């Protein structure tokens, strides 16, 4: 059996753009489900999703603060 070492944690969820915010909102019982905002879903049967929030949202994710520009270009 091989040993595993956890050197850090990272989360990007509809509840937050980092581990602390996501965990705090999860423990508080908040839901990440909301009306779809990233595209026009008015013609779809389902208009609710768990989208990762935009950077200007309270729980938003800003990749420029967390991900190296070189890595962003590779994704």
Secondary structure, DSSP 8 states (H G I E B T S, - for coil): ------------BTTBSSHHHHHHHHHTT----EE--SS--TTSS--EE-----TTSTT---HHHHS-HHHHHH-
